[in-house]
Amino acid sequence: MKCKLLILFCMSLLLTVPSGSINDWGNDNANAQAIDGRDGETIQAAWNVDYVGQIGGAVQDAVVRGNYAFTGIGPRLVVLDINNHAAPFEISKSKPFSQVIYSIAVSGDYAYVVESSGMHVMEITDPYDPIERSFFRSPGDTQYLTVSGNYAYLADLEYGLRIVDVSDPSNPIEVGIYDPAGQESFHAVEIIGVYAYVGGGSSLRIIDVSTPSAPSEIGFLSLPEGVDGIAISGSYAYIAASFAGLRIVDISNPAVPVVVGSYDPTVRSYDVEVLNGYAYLVGMDGLFIVDISSPMAPKKAGYLEGYDKNIYLAEGYAFIAEAHGMDIIDISHPAHPVIEGVFSTTSAIEDVAIFESYAYIAGYNGLWILDVSDPASATIVGLYNPGPVRSVVISGTYTYLASIVGMIIVDVSNPSTPILKGTYEAPIGVLDIAISGNIAYLADNVYGLRIVDISDPFNPIEIGFYDTPGSAIGVAVQGDYAYVADTSSGIRIIDISNTSNPVEIGSLVTTCEVLDVAILGNYAYLAEFSYSGYGGLRVVDISNPENPVDVSFYDAYLSVGVTISGNYAYSANLFSVRVMDISNPLNLIEAGHYNTPFGSAQVDVSGRYIYVADGVGGLFILRFPSEAAFQRTYLPLAVR
């Protein structure tokens, strides 16, 4: 199934953004940047668009110190009070960083936070007020870090192991590099004594870091399945070896590491920790607790369903960073782990719709309803979670959710208590919905366009369909026509004057995949994307639906969603939102842009505010035009 968020994720892995080109930290000649106290703030590269607020996102990592959990939620460091494990709650959060957080380490009064462009050093003396003290820019794509003594060790996908002196937290300095000539992408590292155990795409490497300025490899073990996580206990390294499960490696002789045992849960393994004779392996669909009392014959001891991220162990509990939030699990009886508390987040967000003073956001963790009467202080007021939701449309007092089961109709007349009304089931789920009157038009992937009567919300009934040649991923309706974004088959124009017998009357296939479509007057605006890195916003003249004509194109860099408001088209692109002046559809002019941490999946607009569904980066709230431009342009007119 084609899914916009999946496409964004794949592209974020395939494409490399040159350091400084997307998020400009100022001094490109210096890796370290000092931040002046609480005035320090990460600023996204932007033009004529202001940052207003951000909320939610997926949890990528969590570290516990005492009664506090330091979590990476989307692009923010979020501190939770976990004194009552049954009811963890947020007490503070940082400003949004330039990209989503991958890894966190805590040492003394500082939290070291990694996103792909580098490491933020946060003073956490007061957990209620974390303060950024400095930033270290990594040359590539940093995935993981650990801190030992006065040094931070950063695993970089492109540029090896970076060793950074953090003895002065306001001035981190790189002192050593181990990079095996581009042979390996590193995304895990652990330090024991004078050795760094570094995991990459196909091996475990043991590096002597006794002299941090001159790290040297002393041991190597080929692990073709890859290394996603490492834990060290005694003379053994425990490896989360991707689809090969748990690998147990004898490292008593660091020069000759040897695999001595394994446990295969038959799903991908992401992370591992070890405590009191048990390995806690986080896999694609659960927490596997493995008895390692005999390293050569590990065996399953316990299991808890539903996890796929990082794990941290502290005082008889497992803290698991999961897409939907952080779970606190009592592991005092390894054979019977018990969930004791949950801190939930929006997880990855794929779509957003604004109605009156509420934002309805759809994503991996269902439908979340936010009060945005003050866009700078959005607050969560309601939640309905039927599982992953791909798209949301509002009509009257109902929201229509495109989900993996089909279309779900939810009564939101009281936003704080959304109530299920009815469901239309689809074989492989629905990707997008358009509403016109009492009819819902569904983009149903490889099954094309489905037409559903929703006059009775309790009992939606299919009344017609048209099987498009490609994969229907987006749909818009105007008058008697449905316009279907049909991926590689371009845009398909369907006559729906007879809803029980829709007929295709026109089409246009372009050089890219069409992922979304918006209609204004005689023009269709197409969000286009290609895996080669080319894409943008295309304008098609549909004044004659039987003969649509390509009239203009703007290279907006991989567009996946588009929304029209007034004379502007808002294009959701990989890493950014772009505002296009469409007053002359034949000559698109960029009027503003804002670079987002992950990859914008969709946008909606209310007045001057832009609401961006940014995948694992959460919901961003922006303002266009910028306040400076607004005052410069509009206030003089008001004075006149």
SVG drawing of the C-alpha trace seen along z (x, -y; Angstrom):
<svg xmlns="http://www.w3.org/2000/svg" viewBox="-30 -58 76 82">
<polyline fill="none" stroke="black" stroke-width="0.4" points="0.0,0.0 1.3,-3.4 1.2,-5.8 2.4,-9.4 4.2,-9.0 5.9,-5.8 7.0,-7.6 8.4,-10.4 10.2,-8.0 11.8,-6.2 12.9,-9.4 14.4,-10.7 16.6,-7.6 17.5,-7.7 18.2,-11.4 21.1,-13.2 20.7,-16.9 24.1,-18.6 25.1,-20.0 23.8,-23.5 21.7,-23.6 18.4,-22.9 19.0,-24.1 21.5,-26.9 23.1,-27.1 25.1,-30.2 28.8,-29.5 29.6,-26.7 33.3,-26.9 32.8,-25.8 31.3,-22.5 30.4,-23.9 28.0,-26.7 27.4,-28.1 23.9,-29.0 23.4,-31.9 21.2,-30.6 17.5,-30.4 17.5,-32.7 18.9,-29.9 16.4,-28.7 16.7,-26.5 15.6,-28.4 14.4,-26.6 15.4,-27.9 12.4,-30.0 11.4,-32.9 8.2,-35.0 6.8,-32.3 6.9,-32.5 7.1,-29.6 4.1,-29.8 4.0,-26.4 4.5,-22.7 2.9,-19.7 3.3,-15.9 5.3,-13.6 6.7,-10.1 8.9,-9.1 12.3,-7.8 14.3,-7.5 13.9,-7.8 16.5,-7.9 15.6,-7.8 17.3,-9.6 15.7,-9.4 12.1,-10.5 12.4,-12.0 12.4,-10.5 14.1,-12.5 12.4,-11.7 12.7,-12.7 9.2,-13.5 9.4,-14.6 11.9,-17.5 11.8,-18.3 13.4,-17.1 10.5,-16.5 10.9,-15.9 8.4,-13.7 7.8,-13.3 7.6,-9.5 7.4,-9.6 4.0,-7.9 4.7,-5.2 1.0,-4.8 0.6,-8.4 3.6,-10.0 3.2,-13.6 5.1,-16.3 6.8,-19.0 8.9,-20.8 10.1,-20.7 12.8,-22.3 12.2,-24.5 11.8,-22.4 15.2,-21.3 15.9,-21.4 15.2,-17.7 13.6,-14.8 15.5,-13.4 17.1,-10.0 19.1,-9.4 19.6,-10.8 22.3,-10.3 22.3,-11.8 25.5,-12.5 25.6,-14.6 23.7,-17.8 23.5,-17.5 21.4,-15.7 23.1,-15.1 20.5,-15.0 21.2,-13.8 19.3,-14.7 20.7,-13.9 22.7,-17.1 24.5,-16.9 24.3,-17.0 22.6,-19.5 24.0,-19.9 21.2,-20.7 21.6,-21.7 19.1,-19.9 20.0,-21.1 16.4,-22.1 14.3,-19.5 11.5,-22.0 13.6,-24.4 16.1,-22.6 18.5,-25.1 20.5,-24.6 24.2,-25.4 25.7,-24.4 25.4,-22.5 27.9,-20.3 27.4,-19.9 28.2,-16.5 29.2,-16.3 26.8,-13.6 23.7,-11.9 24.1,-11.2 21.9,-8.3 23.1,-7.5 25.3,-8.6 26.6,-7.5 28.6,-9.5 31.4,-8.2 33.5,-10.5 34.4,-13.7 33.6,-12.3 30.5,-11.9 30.7,-9.2 28.5,-9.8 27.6,-7.1 27.2,-8.6 25.7,-6.9 28.1,-8.5 31.2,-9.6 32.0,-6.9 32.5,-7.3 33.0,-10.9 34.6,-11.5 33.7,-14.8 35.3,-16.3 32.4,-17.7 34.4,-18.6 33.2,-22.2 29.5,-21.7 29.4,-25.2 32.1,-24.3 32.1,-20.7 35.2,-19.9 35.8,-17.0 39.0,-15.3 38.9,-12.0 37.4,-10.2 37.2,-6.6 35.9,-6.3 36.7,-3.0 36.8,-4.8 33.1,-4.9 32.9,-1.1 30.2,-1.2 27.3,-3.2 27.3,-3.3 24.1,-3.5 25.0,-2.0 27.8,-2.5 28.5,-1.4 31.6,-2.2 33.1,0.2 36.5,-0.7 38.8,-1.7 36.8,-0.1 34.0,-1.4 31.7,1.3 30.4,-0.1 27.6,1.4 27.0,0.7 25.2,2.1 27.1,5.3 29.5,5.7 30.5,5.2 33.8,3.2 35.8,3.0 37.7,-0.3 40.4,-1.1 39.6,-4.7 42.2,-4.8 43.6,-7.7 40.5,-9.6 42.4,-11.5 43.7,-8.3 41.0,-5.6 42.1,-2.4 40.2,0.8 41.4,3.9 38.6,6.3 36.0,7.0 33.1,9.4 31.1,9.7 27.3,9.6 25.7,9.3 22.3,8.9 23.3,5.6 23.5,4.1 20.7,2.0 21.5,2.1 24.3,3.1 24.4,4.0 27.5,5.1 27.5,7.3 30.6,9.1 32.4,10.8 29.6,10.7 28.1,8.3 24.4,8.7 23.4,7.5 20.0,6.5 20.8,7.8 17.9,6.6 16.0,9.5 18.4,12.0 17.2,11.3 19.6,11.5 23.2,12.4 25.4,13.1 29.1,12.4 32.0,13.5 34.3,10.4 36.6,11.7 39.3,11.4 38.4,8.0 40.7,8.8 38.7,12.0 35.0,11.5 33.0,14.7 29.3,15.4 28.4,18.0 24.6,17.9 21.5,16.6 17.8,16.1 15.5,15.4 12.1,13.9 11.4,14.1 10.8,10.3 13.1,7.4 15.0,6.5 15.7,2.8 17.3,2.5 18.5,4.6 19.4,4.1 20.7,6.6 19.8,6.9 20.2,9.7 20.6,12.6 18.0,11.5 18.2,9.7 15.3,7.4 15.0,7.4 12.7,4.9 11.4,6.3 9.0,5.3 5.9,6.4 6.9,6.7 9.3,7.0 11.0,10.3 12.6,11.2 15.4,13.8 17.0,15.9 20.8,15.6 22.0,17.4 23.6,19.7 24.8,17.4 25.3,20.3 21.7,21.5 19.5,18.4 15.8,19.1 12.6,17.1 11.4,16.2 8.6,13.7 6.9,11.5 4.8,8.4 3.1,7.4 3.4,4.1 6.8,2.4 9.3,1.4 11.7,-1.3 14.3,-1.8 14.5,-0.5 16.0,-1.7 16.1,0.3 16.1,-1.3 15.2,0.0 13.2,3.0 11.4,1.2 11.7,1.1 11.0,-2.3 10.2,-1.7 10.1,-4.5 7.4,-3.6 5.8,-5.4 2.7,-6.2 4.6,-7.4 6.5,-5.8 5.4,-2.8 6.6,-1.9 6.8,1.8 7.3,3.7 9.9,6.4 10.3,7.6 9.0,11.0 10.6,11.4 8.2,14.2 5.2,11.9 6.0,8.3 3.2,5.8 2.5,2.4 2.3,0.0 2.0,-3.3 1.7,-5.0 2.6,-8.4 0.8,-8.9 1.7,-11.2 0.2,-11.8 2.8,-9.7 3.5,-10.3 0.9,-12.6 -0.2,-12.2 -3.0,-14.7 -4.6,-17.7 -8.0,-19.5 -9.1,-22.7 -12.7,-23.5 -13.6,-26.6 -11.2,-26.6 -10.2,-23.0 -7.5,-21.0 -8.2,-17.4 -5.0,-15.5 -4.8,-12.0 -1.9,-9.6 -0.4,-6.4 -2.1,-6.9 -5.6,-7.7 -7.5,-10.9 -6.4,-13.7 -8.5,-16.9 -6.7,-20.1 -8.1,-23.4 -6.2,-26.0 -8.2,-29.0 -4.7,-30.3 -2.5,-28.7 0.6,-29.4 -0.7,-27.3 -2.6,-24.4 -4.0,-21.9 -5.3,-18.4 -9.0,-18.1 -10.1,-14.8 -8.9,-11.5 -10.4,-8.6 -8.0,-5.8 -9.2,-3.2 -5.6,-2.5 -3.5,-4.2 -5.4,-6.9 -4.2,-8.3 -6.5,-11.2 -9.2,-13.2 -12.1,-15.3 -14.6,-17.3 -18.2,-17.9 -20.7,-19.3 -20.5,-17.5 -18.7,-14.5 -15.1,-13.6 -14.5,-11.0 -11.3,-9.0 -9.4,-7.2 -7.9,-4.3 -6.3,-0.8 -9.8,0.7 -11.7,-1.7 -13.7,-4.8 -14.6,-5.5 -17.3,-8.1 -16.9,-9.8 -19.3,-12.3 -17.3,-15.3 -20.2,-17.6 -18.5,-17.5 -14.8,-17.6 -13.8,-16.4 -15.8,-13.1 -15.7,-11.9 -18.1,-9.0 -18.0,-6.3 -21.0,-6.3 -20.3,-4.0 -17.7,-2.2 -17.3,-1.4 -14.8,1.4 -12.3,1.5 -10.1,4.5 -6.7,2.8 -7.8,-0.4 -8.6,-4.0 -5.9,-6.6 -8.0,-9.8 -11.6,-11.1 -13.5,-13.9 -17.1,-14.8 -19.8,-16.4 -23.2,-16.5 -24.2,-13.1 -21.6,-11.3 -18.1,-10.3 -15.5,-9.7 -12.7,-7.4 -9.2,-7.0 -8.9,-3.3 -5.4,-2.5 -5.2,0.2 -9.1,0.5 -9.5,-3.0 -12.3,-5.3 -15.1,-4.1 -18.4,-6.1 -20.2,-5.8 -23.6,-7.1 -23.2,-8.6 -26.7,-10.0 -27.1,-7.6 -23.8,-7.9 -24.5,-4.6 -24.8,-2.7 -22.5,-4.0 -23.3,-2.1 -21.2,-1.8 -23.2,-3.0 -20.5,-3.1 -16.9,-2.6 -14.3,-3.2 -11.1,-1.1 -8.3,-3.5 -5.3,-2.1 -2.8,-3.1 -3.0,-3.4 -5.6,-6.1 -3.9,-8.0 -5.7,-11.4 -9.1,-12.7 -10.8,-16.1 -14.4,-16.8 -15.8,-19.8 -19.2,-19.8 -19.9,-16.7 -16.2,-15.5 -13.9,-13.7 -10.2,-14.3 -8.1,-11.3 -4.3,-11.5 -3.4,-8.1 0.3,-7.9 2.2,-6.8 -1.0,-7.0 -1.2,-10.7 -4.5,-12.5 -7.7,-10.8 -10.9,-12.8 -14.1,-10.9 -17.6,-12.0 -19.7,-11.4 -23.0,-13.0 -24.3,-9.4 -22.8,-8.2 -23.8,-4.6 -22.0,-4.6 -18.9,-6.9 -17.0,-7.2 -13.5,-8.4 -13.5,-11.2 -10.0,-12.5 -6.5,-12.0 -3.0,-13.4 0.1,-11.3 3.2,-13.3 6.8,-12.5 6.3,-12.0 3.9,-10.3 0.9,-12.3 0.2,-12.1 -2.4,-14.8 -4.7,-17.1 -6.5,-20.3 -9.0,-22.2 -9.6,-25.9 -11.8,-27.1 -10.5,-25.8 -7.3,-24.5 -6.1,-21.4 -3.0,-21.7 -1.0,-18.4 1.5,-17.5 4.2,-15.5 7.0,-13.3 9.7,-11.0 12.3,-8.7 14.9,-10.4 14.5,-13.6 12.5,-15.5 9.0,-16.8 6.9,-19.8 3.7,-21.6 2.0,-21.2 -0.9,-23.2 -3.3,-21.6 -6.0,-23.5 -9.3,-21.5 -11.6,-23.9 -12.2,-21.0 -12.2,-18.0 -11.9,-15.7 -8.7,-17.3 -6.7,-18.5 -3.6,-20.5 -0.4,-21.0 0.2,-24.7 2.9,-25.3 5.2,-23.6 7.2,-24.8 10.1,-22.6 9.2,-22.6 11.4,-19.5 9.3,-16.4 5.7,-17.6 3.4,-15.1 0.4,-17.3 -1.3,-20.5 -4.0,-22.8 -5.5,-25.9 -6.5,-29.0 -7.3,-32.3 -4.6,-33.1 -2.1,-30.7 -1.3,-27.0 0.4,-25.4 2.7,-22.6 3.8,-19.9 7.2,-18.7 10.0,-16.6 11.6,-18.7 9.5,-21.8 6.3,-23.7 6.2,-26.1 3.7,-28.9 3.0,-29.6 1.2,-32.6 -1.2,-31.2 -3.0,-34.5 -1.6,-33.7 -1.7,-29.9 0.6,-30.1 3.4,-31.7 3.7,-30.3 5.7,-32.5 7.1,-31.3 5.9,-33.6 7.3,-31.8 8.7,-28.6 9.5,-26.9 11.7,-23.9 10.3,-21.2 12.2,-18.5 10.9,-15.3 8.8,-15.6 5.5,-17.4 2.7,-15.0 -0.2,-17.5 -1.2,-21.0 -4.4,-22.9 -4.9,-26.7 -7.0,-28.9 -6.6,-32.6 -2.9,-33.4 -2.1,-30.1 -0.7,-27.1 -1.1,-23.7 1.5,-21.2 1.3,-17.4 5.0,-16.7 5.0,-12.9 7.1,-11.9 7.9,-15.6 4.4,-16.2 2.1,-19.2 3.7,-22.5 1.7,-25.7 3.1,-28.5 2.0,-32.0 2.0,-33.5 3.0,-36.1 5.6,-36.6 4.7,-39.2 7.4,-41.5 6.1,-41.2 2.5,-41.6 3.2,-44.8 5.3,-46.2 2.6,-45.4 -0.8,-45.6 -0.5,-48.0 0.3,-51.1 -2.8,-50.4 -4.9,-50.2 -3.4,-53.6 -4.5,-55.2"/>
</svg>
